[in-house]
Structures are given as C-alpha cells and as structure tokens.
Amino acid sequence: MRRLLVTGGAGFIGTNFVYYWKKKYPEDLVIVLDALTYAGNIENLDQIKNCPGFLFVHGNILDQNLVGGILRDHGVDTIVHFAAESHVDRSIHDPDAFIRTNVLGTHSLLKAAKTCWLDKGSGKPHRFHHVSTDEVYGTLEVNAPPFTEMTPYAPNSPYAASKASSDHLVRAYHKTYGLGTTISNSPFISLLIGKIGQFTQLFRLVVL
Ligand SMILES: NC(=O)c1ccc[n+]([C@@H]2O[C@H](COP(=O)([O-])OP(=O)(O)OC[C@H]3O[C@@H](n4cnc5c(N)ncnc54)[C@H](O)[C@@H]3O)[C@@H](O)[C@H]2O)c1
C-alpha cells in the first residue's frame, strides 16, 4: 500500500491522475495538496472527496511546515508533483509567479522531502516524481526528430525556463543527497486529455 501526496491534484492533469490512481489502487492513501489558484477547481474532486483513503488539503507547496507535517503525519512515501503555473502566455506577462511556484515551490517540496525521508527518515523506500514538460527542450520543428532525454535543454519561454530550473533542482537533489527522484518530460497533452479524460476543460483552450 502506498501513501501519496499529489500536488496540484485539483488541476487539469492532476485530477485525472487522482481518479486513475484511486481506481487502480483503491487501498492507497491519496492526499491532494492544492492552492486552488485560478487553474484549480475543487469541484473536479467532487466524485472522490468522500472516498476512503482520500484527503484534500487546501495549501501552498511553498509552505514547508505544512508540507512537512503532511509527509510526517500521514507517512507519505510518494510525492507526485503536478502543481505549477502552467500557461505559457501568462508566463510572458507575469514571469514572477512562475519563478515562485515552479522554481521556489519545487525546491521547497524537495527540502521537505529530504528532511522527512533522508534527514529524519528511516531510509524507507520513497519517490519524488516531478511532472515536467518537453518544452524544456525548446520548440520542435515540423519533421524534426522527436526530443529524447539526450536532447540539450533550450527553454524558449519563462514557463519553460522555470520548468527547466525545477528539473535541474530535482536532479541535483538526487545526485547530491540521494533523494529518490524521477522526472517525466511529456508533451503538450491538453487537447488529447480534454477529449479522453474525465473532465473536459474548454477553459484551458480559451486560456491558450
Ligand atoms: N497541460 C499540459 O499540456 C502539460 C504538458 C506537459 C507538462 N505539463 C505539466 O503538468 C503539470 C500539471 O499541468 P496542468 O495542465 O494540470 O496544470 P493546471 O494549471 O491545470 O493545474 C495546476 C494546479 O496546481 C495548483 N497550484 C498552482 N500553484 C500552486 C501552489 N503554489 N501550491 C499548490 N498548488 C498550486 C493549481 O491550483 C492547479 O490546481 C504542470 O507541472 C505542467 O507543467 C502540462
């Protein structure tokens, strides 16, 4: 049985992940931590909010005491980190919010995880999974070969740069402290998930 902290679980992809996970592993504990920014929607979680083994915490990933308390009190062994400022256009007009949440917020989570799992922890198995984007590799030209993990980082927007920064921090916490981390750099999937997922968010299409 796993005990997950899912950040940004009231957002577009996080919500779909939470339903997927609880359906596949109903015995697992899933705690959603979400600040409910303009992008989060608590109603996304209506159908799961009363299920056993599900908890919602309204809070910010930058709140290290809050995150530390959740990790400790619930014996969390897995963090799936979706929470982010995620709209490229907004990052052009207000990059500061992207640095705060995507860079400082991710670092705050990493510190809380290190404290709980390595400094004070028992060395029990753990995983910090960071949900990133292929935009850290730049812009894929038509007919160009696909990006791979070997593609050099070349972010082209403040959003992509903030995600690239957070990727590097996650890598550094693994290399420096031995934190168990994984990173996924998946492509833009909103339209696809919007069609096949449980919650179609036309809202996102409007924002983009
Ligand atoms: N949507 C895509 O196509 C796509 C593609 C590749 C990668 N990603 C990545 O996947 C992740 C999820 O994307 P999404 O489209 O679901 O994003 P989204 O904007 O729909 O959801 C983000 C969620 O994070 C929450 N949040 C924001 N700041 C927070 C903070 N400081 N503390 C706690 N919660 C906070 C928001 O309230 C919201 O619920 C992001 O990290 C994004 O970079 C998205």
The ligand as a MOL file (V3000), in Angstrom:
LIG
                    3D

  0  0  0     0  0            999 V3000
M  V30 BEGIN CTAB
M  V30 COUNTS 44 48 0 0 0
M  V30 BEGIN ATOM
M  V30 1 N -1.1610 20.6040 -19.6760 0
M  V30 2 C -0.1880 20.1890 -20.4630 0
M  V30 3 O -0.3430 20.0410 -21.6520 0
M  V30 4 C 1.1510 19.8270 -19.8590 0
M  V30 5 C 2.1320 19.2780 -20.6840 0
M  V30 6 C 3.3430 18.9090 -20.1310 0
M  V30 7 C 3.5660 19.1100 -18.7810 0
M  V30 8 N 2.6150 19.6660 -18.0070 0 CHG=1
M  V30 9 C 2.8880 19.8480 -16.5660 0
M  V30 10 O 1.9400 19.0730 -15.8720 0
M  V30 11 C 1.6270 19.7000 -14.6200 0
M  V30 12 C 0.1240 19.8660 -14.4960 0
M  V30 13 O -0.3300 20.6400 -15.6020 0
M  V30 14 P -1.8690 21.0660 -15.6980 0
M  V30 15 O -2.1450 21.3690 -17.1110 0
M  V30 16 O -2.7150 20.0900 -14.9650 0 CHG=-1
M  V30 17 O -1.8200 22.4520 -14.8680 0
M  V30 18 P -3.0390 23.2910 -14.2830 0
M  V30 19 O -2.6120 24.7210 -14.3950 0
M  V30 20 O -4.3260 22.8670 -14.8530 0
M  V30 21 O -3.0580 22.8680 -12.7320 0
M  V30 22 C -2.0810 23.2890 -11.8220 0
M  V30 23 C -2.6330 23.0530 -10.4300 0
M  V30 24 O -1.6130 23.4430 -9.4920 0
M  V30 25 C -2.2290 24.2390 -8.4670 0
M  V30 26 N -1.2060 25.1520 -7.9630 0
M  V30 27 C -0.6220 26.1940 -8.6200 0
M  V30 28 N 0.2660 26.7940 -7.8290 0
M  V30 29 C 0.2600 26.1050 -6.6560 0
M  V30 30 C 0.9860 26.2350 -5.4420 0
M  V30 31 N 1.9120 27.2100 -5.2640 0
M  V30 32 N 0.7490 25.3460 -4.4420 0
M  V30 33 C -0.1690 24.3580 -4.6090 0
M  V30 34 N -0.8930 24.1970 -5.7190 0
M  V30 35 C -0.6810 25.0560 -6.7260 0
M  V30 36 C -3.3750 24.9540 -9.1660 0
M  V30 37 O -4.3610 25.3800 -8.2420 0
M  V30 38 C -3.8870 23.8740 -10.1000 0
M  V30 39 O -4.8460 23.0490 -9.4680 0
M  V30 40 C 2.3980 21.0260 -14.5980 0
M  V30 41 O 3.5540 20.8440 -13.8080 0
M  V30 42 C 2.7450 21.2740 -16.0460 0
M  V30 43 O 3.9620 21.9830 -16.1460 0
M  V30 44 C 1.4030 20.0380 -18.5020 0
M  V30 END ATOM
M  V30 BEGIN BOND
M  V30 1 1 1 2
M  V30 2 2 2 3
M  V30 3 1 2 4
M  V30 4 1 4 5
M  V30 5 2 4 44
M  V30 6 2 5 6
M  V30 7 1 6 7
M  V30 8 2 7 8
M  V30 9 1 8 9
M  V30 10 1 8 44
M  V30 11 1 9 10
M  V30 12 1 9 42
M  V30 13 1 10 11
M  V30 14 1 11 12
M  V30 15 1 11 40
M  V30 16 1 12 13
M  V30 17 1 13 14
M  V30 18 2 14 15
M  V30 19 1 14 16
M  V30 20 1 14 17
M  V30 21 1 17 18
M  V30 22 2 18 19
M  V30 23 1 18 20
M  V30 24 1 18 21
M  V30 25 1 21 22
M  V30 26 1 22 23
M  V30 27 1 23 24
M  V30 28 1 23 38
M  V30 29 1 24 25
M  V30 30 1 25 26
M  V30 31 1 25 36
M  V30 32 1 26 27
M  V30 33 1 26 35
M  V30 34 2 27 28
M  V30 35 1 28 29
M  V30 36 1 29 30
M  V30 37 2 29 35
M  V30 38 1 30 31
M  V30 39 2 30 32
M  V30 40 1 32 33
M  V30 41 2 33 34
M  V30 42 1 34 35
M  V30 43 1 36 37
M  V30 44 1 36 38
M  V30 45 1 38 39
M  V30 46 1 40 41
M  V30 47 1 40 42
M  V30 48 1 42 43
M  V30 END BOND
M  V30 END CTAB
M  END
